[in-house]
Structures are given as structure tokens and as C-alpha cells.
Amino acid sequence: MRLPTDLFMISALATISTVLGCGVLPAGQASTRRFMVAGLTTLPVNMVHGGPTVPARVPDIATSNASAQGFVQRLVMQTVLDVLERQGRSALLPDAVISAILGQLTVNTTYAPMFCQEVLLGLSDMTKIDDKKPQNCIIIGSTVTEICTMMGAGMMGCAAGKTAPIPPEHLSISGSLMTTNIIMANWSNRMWQDVVNRALRILALGPYGSHFFSASATVGN
């Protein structure tokens, strides 16, 4: 009989405490799984960066490409670590063991932030902006919903029907999960898939949930 994934992961984590002293792979060796998160339809302003005049209108927007990438890295990494910490506590592992497990995992992300040269705060915003500049973003609240492809008469507001979805290259996140722990190094793709799925569920229930609600993830070697 196949154990339910929850019990299987807890059992696997529990074994780590018994081999912690020799639980690290030989120097220079690590096990890596790659993941892809796709299906976002909108973006929080923290995941895009703006031109020089934009932060004054949208304080939470990233100020550079690196800043937006850093936000994604921290968000994904912390959520994955939260999943594993919860699993460790479910397995009744001591805090020191959980800390050691998490310290043996490296989460890396790759993301292509969108650049908003100018912004319109809603479709009814009649701010004058230059339609010759690339990527004029439409922001509602703290959400980038779409881009404006042509300005209205006199360069005021977005012309009716001239909006487009966020380009797909900005709506996915890829990354890797690298561990030097000898037990986690032997986890199957199915187990890592469960970790990433749980992370997505946490994100979908969190402050950025509307952006991740329809997202899905895949994990592979």
C-alpha cells in the first residue's frame, strides 16, 4: 500500500534526526530539482519596476530590475522553507534539527520583471504619458493588471480598447531546489512536487493570493 504523501514526507523527515551527524552529502555534491511556476495573470507591484517618475505615484513598486527579482527570490524561498518547517514540526523534530535541515537547502529563482516606464492608476486615469515609451502599465490598487498599447487623444489616458495582457514572459517563475542533506537528496520528484504545491497553496492564501490563485507548478530533475 502506498503511504499518503503527508505521512510519507513526515516519515522521511523523521529519519533525518537519526542520521543528522552523517546526513550531509560528500563535499562538492548536492541534489538539485528544478521547478516552474506558471499561470499568473496579474502581478503585485513589487514584482515590476518603474521609470524614474513612477515610485512617487506607486510607492511599493520595485525601483530596479534587481529589486523586483530580489522580492520574488525572498517570497518563494521563505514560502518553501515554511512548508518544510511545518513538515518538520508535524514529525515532532527538535528545533535544532529543523534548523539544520533548512540550512542544507538552497532555493534559487529566475524571474524576468516587467518594466513600467509610466503607469496609469486605473483605466480612467487621465495622466498624460508618452505612448512612444515602452510598456505603459495599468495599475489598480497594488496590482498590475495589463498594459496600455495606445494612448488616447492628446496622450491622455489609455485609448478605448487599446489594452493588452501582461506579456507571458513576466507571468512565470522558474528555479531550483538544491540540498546537501543525504535524506532529502533522495526524495522523489513526487515528494518535491508536493513541497512546491504546498508552497503555492500558502501563497494563494497570503497577501499576494490573487496573483497566485490560478498558478500551477511542475518539478523535475
C-alpha positions as CSV (number, residue, x, y, z in Angstrom):
1,M,0.0,0.0,0.0
2,R,1.3,3.5,-0.9
3,L,1.5,5.8,2.1
4,P,-0.4,9.1,1.7
5,T,2.1,11.9,0.7
6,D,1.7,13.7,4.1
7,L,2.6,10.6,6.0
8,F,5.4,9.7,3.6
9,M,7.1,13.1,3.9
10,I,6.7,13.2,7.7
11,S,8.2,9.7,7.9
12,A,11.1,10.7,5.7
13,L,11.8,13.9,7.7
14,A,11.7,11.9,10.9
15,T,14.5,9.7,9.7
16,I,16.7,12.8,9.3
17,S,17.1,13.2,13.1
18,T,18.7,9.7,13.4
19,V,21.3,10.4,10.8
20,L,21.9,14.1,11.2
21,G,25.5,13.6,12.3
22,C,26.3,11.9,8.9
23,G,23.5,13.4,7.0
24,V,25.4,15.6,4.6
25,L,26.5,14.5,1.1
26,P,30.2,14.4,0.4
27,A,31.9,17.8,-0.2
28,G,31.0,19.3,-3.5
29,Q,28.0,17.1,-4.1
30,A,24.3,18.2,-4.0
31,S,21.0,17.1,-5.3
32,T,19.0,19.6,-7.4
33,R,15.4,19.7,-8.5
34,R,14.1,22.3,-10.9
35,F,10.7,23.8,-10.8
36,M,8.5,26.1,-12.9
37,V,5.5,28.1,-11.6
38,A,3.2,29.3,-14.4
39,G,-0.3,30.7,-14.7
40,L,-0.1,34.1,-13.0
41,T,-2.4,36.5,-14.7
42,T,-1.7,39.7,-12.8
43,L,1.4,40.9,-10.8
44,P,1.9,42.7,-7.5
45,V,3.6,46.0,-8.0
46,N,6.6,44.6,-6.1
47,M,7.3,42.2,-9.0
48,V,7.7,45.0,-11.6
49,H,10.0,48.0,-11.7
50,G,9.2,51.5,-12.8
51,G,10.7,54.5,-14.6
52,P,12.1,57.5,-12.6
53,T,8.7,59.2,-12.0
54,V,6.8,56.0,-11.1
55,P,7.8,55.4,-7.4
56,A,6.3,58.8,-6.4
57,R,2.9,57.5,-7.6
58,V,3.3,53.8,-6.7
59,P,5.5,53.7,-3.5
60,D,5.7,49.9,-3.4
61,I,6.9,49.4,-6.9
62,A,10.4,48.0,-7.3
63,T,13.0,50.6,-8.1
64,S,15.2,48.3,-10.2
65,N,15.2,45.0,-12.1
66,A,17.3,43.5,-9.3
67,S,14.9,44.7,-6.6
68,A,12.0,43.0,-8.3
69,Q,14.0,39.8,-8.7
70,G,15.0,40.0,-5.1
71,F,11.4,40.3,-4.0
72,V,10.5,37.1,-5.9
73,Q,13.5,35.3,-4.5
74,R,12.6,36.1,-0.9
75,L,9.0,35.3,-1.4
76,V,9.5,31.9,-2.9
77,M,12.4,30.9,-0.7
78,Q,10.6,31.8,2.5
79,T,7.4,30.0,1.5
80,V,9.3,26.8,0.6
81,L,11.2,27.0,3.9
82,D,7.8,27.5,5.8
83,V,6.5,24.3,4.1
84,L,9.4,22.2,5.3
85,E,9.4,23.8,8.7
86,R,5.7,22.8,9.1
87,Q,6.5,19.3,8.0
88,G,9.3,19.0,10.5
89,R,7.1,20.2,13.3
90,S,4.4,17.6,12.2
91,A,7.2,15.0,12.6
92,L,8.0,16.3,16.1
93,L,11.6,17.1,15.1
94,P,13.6,19.3,17.5
95,D,14.1,22.9,16.5
96,A,17.8,22.3,16.1
97,V,17.2,19.5,13.6
98,I,14.7,21.6,11.7
99,S,17.1,24.4,11.5
100,A,19.9,22.1,10.2
101,I,17.6,20.7,7.5
102,L,16.6,24.1,6.3
103,G,20.2,25.2,6.3
104,Q,21.1,22.4,3.9
105,L,18.6,23.6,1.3
106,T,19.2,26.4,-1.2
107,V,16.3,27.9,-3.1
108,N,17.1,29.9,-6.2
109,T,14.7,31.6,-8.6
110,T,14.9,33.1,-12.1
111,Y,12.4,35.8,-13.0
112,A,12.1,38.4,-15.7
113,P,10.5,41.5,-14.2
114,M,8.4,43.8,-16.4
115,F,9.5,47.4,-16.7
116,C,6.8,50.1,-16.4
117,Q,8.2,53.3,-18.0
118,E,5.0,55.0,-16.9
119,V,1.8,54.0,-15.1
120,L,-1.9,54.7,-15.3
121,L,-3.7,54.2,-12.0
122,G,-6.8,52.6,-13.5
123,L,-8.3,52.9,-17.0
124,S,-9.9,56.2,-16.1
125,D,-6.6,57.8,-15.1
126,M,-6.1,60.7,-17.4
127,T,-2.5,61.2,-16.6
128,K,-0.5,62.5,-19.6
129,I,2.2,60.0,-20.6
130,D,4.2,59.3,-23.7
131,D,3.0,56.4,-25.8
132,K,6.3,56.3,-27.6
133,K,7.9,55.0,-24.4
134,P,7.7,51.2,-24.0
135,Q,5.4,49.5,-21.5
136,N,2.9,51.8,-20.0
137,C,1.4,49.7,-17.2
138,I,-2.2,49.9,-15.8
139,I,-2.3,49.5,-12.0
140,I,-5.4,49.1,-9.9
141,G,-4.7,49.2,-6.2
142,S,-1.4,47.4,-5.8
143,T,-1.9,45.1,-8.8
144,V,-0.6,45.4,-12.4
145,T,-3.5,44.2,-14.5
146,E,-2.5,44.9,-18.1
147,I,-0.5,47.3,-20.3
148,C,-1.7,50.2,-22.5
149,T,-0.7,49.8,-26.1
150,M,-2.0,53.2,-27.3
151,M,-2.8,56.4,-25.6
152,G,-5.9,58.4,-26.1
153,A,-6.3,61.8,-27.8
154,G,-3.7,64.2,-26.6
155,M,-1.8,61.4,-25.0
156,M,-4.2,61.5,-22.0
157,G,-5.3,58.1,-20.6
158,C,-5.4,54.8,-22.4
159,A,-7.3,54.7,-25.7
160,A,-10.5,52.7,-25.6
161,G,-9.9,49.0,-26.3
162,K,-6.1,49.6,-26.6
163,T,-5.0,47.4,-23.6
164,A,-3.2,44.1,-23.7
165,P,-2.5,41.3,-21.2
166,I,0.8,41.3,-19.4
167,P,3.4,39.6,-21.7
168,P,3.7,35.9,-20.8
169,E,7.4,36.0,-20.1
170,H,6.6,38.0,-16.9
171,L,4.0,35.6,-15.7
172,S,6.1,32.6,-14.7
173,I,8.9,31.9,-12.2
174,S,11.5,29.2,-12.6
175,G,14.0,28.0,-10.1
176,S,15.9,25.2,-8.4
177,L,15.9,23.4,-5.0
178,M,19.4,22.2,-4.1
179,T,20.0,20.2,-1.0
180,T,23.1,18.7,0.6
181,N,21.1,16.7,3.1
182,I,21.6,13.0,2.4
183,I,17.9,12.1,3.1
184,M,16.3,15.0,1.2
185,A,18.7,14.3,-1.7
186,N,16.9,11.0,-2.2
187,W,13.4,12.4,-2.2
188,S,11.5,11.7,-5.4
189,N,10.2,14.3,-7.8
190,R,6.7,13.5,-6.4
191,M,7.8,14.5,-2.9
192,W,9.4,17.7,-4.1
193,Q,6.2,18.4,-6.2
194,D,4.2,18.1,-3.0
195,V,6.5,20.7,-1.3
196,V,6.1,23.2,-4.2
197,N,2.3,22.6,-4.4
198,R,2.0,23.3,-0.7
199,A,4.1,26.5,-1.2
200,L,1.7,27.6,-3.9
201,R,-1.3,27.0,-1.6
202,I,0.3,29.1,1.1
203,L,1.0,31.9,-1.5
204,A,-2.6,31.6,-2.7
205,L,-3.9,32.2,0.8
206,G,-1.5,35.0,1.6
207,P,-1.3,38.7,0.9
208,Y,-0.4,38.0,-2.8
209,G,-3.0,35.3,-3.2
210,S,-4.9,36.9,-6.0
211,H,-1.8,36.7,-8.2
212,F,-1.0,33.0,-7.4
213,F,-4.6,31.6,-7.1
214,S,-4.6,30.2,-10.6
215,A,-0.9,29.3,-10.8
216,S,0.4,25.8,-11.1
217,A,3.8,24.2,-10.7
218,T,5.9,21.4,-12.1
219,V,9.0,19.8,-10.7
220,G,11.7,17.8,-12.4
221,N,15.4,16.9,-12.5
